[in-house]
Amino acid sequence: MSKTQSAIIVGGGIGGAAAALSLAKVGIKVLLLEQANEIGEIGAGIQLGPNAFSALDSLGIGEIARERAVFTDYIAMMDAMDANEVVRVDTGQVFRDYFGGPYAVIHRADIHDTVWQAALKNSLVSYRTATKVVEVNITQNDVEVIDEKGNSYKADVLIGCDGGKSIIRDSTLNDKPRVTGHVVYRAVIEREDMPEDLRINAPILWGGPHCHLVHYPLRGGAQYNLVVTFHSRQQEEWGVTDGSKEEVMSYFDTIHPRPRQMLDKTTSWRRWATADREPVESWGTGRVTLLGDAAHPVAQYMAQGACMALEDAVTLGEAVKACNGNAIEAFKLYQAVRIPRTARIVWSTREMGRLYHAKGVEREVRNLLWKGKTQQDYYKALEWLYGWKEENCLQPR
Ligand SMILES: Cc1cc2nc3c(=O)[nH]c(=O)nc-3n(C[C@H](O)[C@H](O)[C@H](O)COP(=O)(O)OP(=O)(O)OC[C@H]3O[C@@H](n4cnc5c(N)ncnc54)[C@H](O)[C@@H]3O)c2cc1C
């Protein structure tokens, strides 16, 4: 079997940057094409589990990421109706020793920059911005992509890292996104504007009827990230539109004043109607595969979308090594392990969304079940997720 010499990666988000780094590390020449004028991340915070740090360690950038991240003291879920704690998972030293890595929060720009700067140091990585791919042609000997200006780029293989609305996915699979009907508003709050009793060094999720809020510190607590989510009353279309404070308030009017006080602090009223996709049995054929949100878009309730993209990238590199440099064979191995794992995330996330948003008797049962668990119970339940490592990445988990 011949060794793969070159790859095109479409999309320069966290997934594309990590894939470029991972493939270059195993000797494949990478051309990354990004539609935006600059490669980077906008937006606010992101949570990273120990599995993400294992992936970052494998890519050789774990220490840099740790320096830029804030390690949390715990993760908690509060009942937004009565402000009582339902779940607390300690993420201190015992957790770090158990899973071999921290739970942390980090600014999106910081984690993206950490990965991308490392990729750029590798002479096998080159890139083009302002290059929107619009067409894919697969031949027996190579794969060609064409951008909207008509330029053609060729390589041995192609990895679509072009996000939830992936054109690479559309060119190989015939499936449709599934609009969740949930709407998200995001904000960054300066420390002085964050209510004092909520300046907590932990991701805190407040679960309410058909809604939830999440907040956590950014950049050492100088800022706080706030995400609010609710089930929309109207038919939604996947995408971003203008919203309003009145809309948000109307979904949270029955919750306890403690979490509700944060809604007054928000200054951005853009609304994201979210979507995921039903897991599929293949992410492409022969020379083409997918990675990150292009492969497995998922709602944010388990905070694992970017973590999965990092795991994908490491697994892809390990699969290439295991297949003696042949990426076409490696894609099969990669998909065989990544499809079930990421499908589990998609389905578990949907279930978590339902439980976070429970009301009435379901809320009472949820609280009873979760309040009764010990730290060891939670650690064991999270083992399949946070226990991922490079050493076991080619085994099904
Ligand atoms: C509210 C919210 C909170 C979240 N919180 C977390 C969290 O705490 N932890 C976590 O792990 N994950 C979280 N996620 C998920 C995470 O943000 C995504 O899973 C992750 O960013 C996906 O990265 P990606 O590189 O696969 O895709 P993207 O970030 O979408 O990148 C795709 C890139 O491809 C480019 N592109 C698209 N089409 C083309 C084209 N045709 N030609 C060229 N370029 C193209 C785009 O411009 C973009 O740069 C959250 C998501 C949301 C919405």
The ligand as an ORCA input file, in Angstrom:
! r2SCAN-3c Opt
* xyz 0 1
  C     -23.077     27.699     22.684
  C     -22.020     26.655     22.429
  C     -21.212     26.253     23.473
  C     -20.248     25.244     23.266
  N     -19.474     24.870     24.316
  C     -18.548     23.894     24.136
  C     -17.722     23.488     25.220
  O     -17.834     24.010     26.320
  N     -16.796     22.482     24.994
  C     -16.654     21.889     23.767
  O     -15.822     20.987     23.619
  N     -17.432     22.269     22.713
  C     -18.358     23.255     22.862
  N     -19.124     23.664     21.805
  C     -18.927     23.004     20.490
  C     -17.721     23.559     19.737
  O     -17.804     24.966     19.647
  C     -17.683     22.960     18.333
  O     -17.921     21.580     18.395
  C     -16.314     23.192     17.679
  O     -16.016     24.562     17.657
  C     -16.317     22.605     16.272
  O     -15.093     22.905     15.636
  P     -14.904     22.571     14.084
  O     -13.528     23.013     13.754
  O     -15.302     21.177     13.819
  O     -15.981     23.463     13.319
  P     -16.064     25.079     13.197
  O     -15.576     25.753     14.424
  O     -17.481     25.356     12.779
  O     -15.086     25.424     12.041
  C     -15.399     25.221     10.687
  C     -14.520     26.127      9.849
  O     -14.720     25.808      8.472
  C     -14.846     26.993      7.731
  N     -15.633     26.659      6.530
  C     -16.942     26.295      6.473
  N     -17.311     26.047      5.217
  C     -16.214     26.260      4.452
  C     -15.975     26.167      3.049
  N     -16.943     25.795      2.193
  N     -14.739     26.451      2.574
  C     -13.729     26.822      3.440
  N     -13.924     26.944      4.774
  C     -15.137     26.648      5.277
  C     -15.530     27.956      8.686
  O     -15.345     29.297      8.314
  C     -14.859     27.602     10.003
  O     -13.679     28.329     10.220
  C     -20.106     24.650     21.980
  C     -20.913     25.071     20.918
  C     -21.861     26.060     21.134
  C     -22.718     26.480     20.000
*
